[in-house]
């Protein structure tokens, strides 16, 4: 998550954000980065995309 991609896709700071990554290694850093940029309603999803794909949307490849 670099500054250039964030600037392109950055929603308003009042919009709730859920942060996911493939295995969770960088998820807390990404959530903290968004918080420093002014987002106050930031959540990281426990289990990440792997868990989401297994529990919620099984169409996501593993």
Secondary structure by P-SEA (a helix, b strand, c coil): ccaaaaaaccccccbbbbbbccccccaaaaaaaaaaacccbbbbbcccaaaaaacccccccc
